[in-house]
Amino acid sequence: MKQYKFILSGGGTGGHIYPAIAIANELKSRFPNAEILFVGANNKMEMQKVPQAGYKIKGLWIAGLQRRLTFDNALFPIKLLSSLLKSRRIIAAFKPDVVIGTGGFASGPLLQVAGITGIPTVIQEQNSYPGITNKLLSKKASKICVAYENLERFFPKGKMILTGNPVRQDLIDIESKRTEAIQYFNLDSKKKTLLILGGSLGARRVNQLIEKELENILSQNVQVIWQCGKLYLEDYRKYNKENVQVVAFIERMDLVYAAADVIISRAGASSVSELCIVGKPVIFIPSPNVAEDHQTKNALAIVDKKGALMLKESELDSQFGLVFEALLKDLGKQNQLSENIKQLAMPEATKQIVDEIVKLIK
C-alpha cells in the first residue's frame, strides 16, 4: 500500500489550527501509515498546539501586514521571500501528495509554492467573507472547500464544494456528557451556566462587558465560566470566586459546551460551526476589528435564520442587560434558538473535506 504524504498549513489562531488538526486526524484514521507534516508561523500558537496533537511542525518566518506603518510591515517583503524559499525546501524534501491550507499567514507561501510546482492543493475557507490570501491562492487551487453558500464572487465556481467547517468530533454528542461536565467544572446543577468565549487569544470588549455586568448576571441565579484569553488572564483572574471561573483557555470544550445553558461568543468561523453542532442558545458579539467585518457576516448567516441573537459592540452598553435577562427568562425562546441553530449544523464536514482530498490522490 502506498504511503501517502500530506502537508497541512493553518495557524495564527485556534480557528485556523483546529480545523487543520481535525483534517489531519481524519486522514490518519483512513491512512494509518500516512506521513503528515504541518507548516506554521514561527512564534504563533500552532507551534505548541500541533505537537500537543501529536504532529510534527516546521515554522516559517512570516506574519501578516499590520493596518498601520510599522517596522514589521517594512520587513514583510523579506519575510515573504524567506518563507517562499523555505516552503520550496520543505516541499522538495517532503514530496507531499497533497497540500492543504486552512488559512493563516503560513498557508500563503506554502500553497503558492505547491501550486507552482504542480502539487494538488486544497483550500479550506472557513468564513463567509474570504481573506485576501485564500482569494489569491484560489486561482491555482485544485479544490476549495467552503462553509457558506454564495461565494462565487470570490472563488471559481467549478472548484468549490460546500462542506462546512471541520469541528472536533467529540462535540457531536454532548448531551450525554452533561452530568460529567457539571462534576468536571464543579458546578451547581440547580443554577443556569453562562459560558463566555472570546476566542483563543481573548476579546477585550467582551471581557470589559462581563466585568461591568458580572454582578447583575450572578444576581439572576447564574454561574459563569469565563474564557478571557491568555492576553487578559492577569487582568481578570481577580474575579475568580464562588460561581465564577475565569480561565485563559479551555481544554475540554466538549464538557464546557455540555455544561452551558447560554453562550456568549465571538463569531469566528470555527466557533460558529461548533455552536451549530452544540445547539445551545447563543448571543454573538462579532469582532468589528477583522478583515471585511467577516465575523458580523458569519453571525448574520445564523441570526437571519433565527438560530441565534447578535449584539454589535456599539450596542452592548445599552442593550446587553435587557437582551440577556429576556433570554434567560424565556425558555421557549431558548428552545427555539437551539432547534434552529442545530438545523444549520454540518457535522460531516471533516469527512467530506477528506473525501475531496482523497479524490486528488486516487
ABEGO torsion letter per residue (X at the ends): XBBBBBBBBBEGBAAAAAAAAAAAAAAAAABAABBBBBBBBBGBAAAAAAAAAGBBBBBBBBBBBBABBBAAAAAAAAAAAAAAAAAAAAAAAAGBABBBBAEEAAAAAAAAAAAAAGBBBBBBBABABBBAAAAAAAAABABBBBABBGAAAABBAAABBBAEBBBBAAAABAAAAAAAAAAAAGBBAABBBBBBBAEAAEBAAAAAAAAAAAAAAAAAGBBBBBBAEAAAAAAAAAABBBGBBBBABBABAAAAAAABABBBBBABAAAAAAAAAAGBBBBBBBBAABBGGAAAAAAAAAAAAGABBBBBAAAAAAAAAAAAAAAAABAAAAAAAAAAAAAABBAAAAAAAAAAAAAAAX
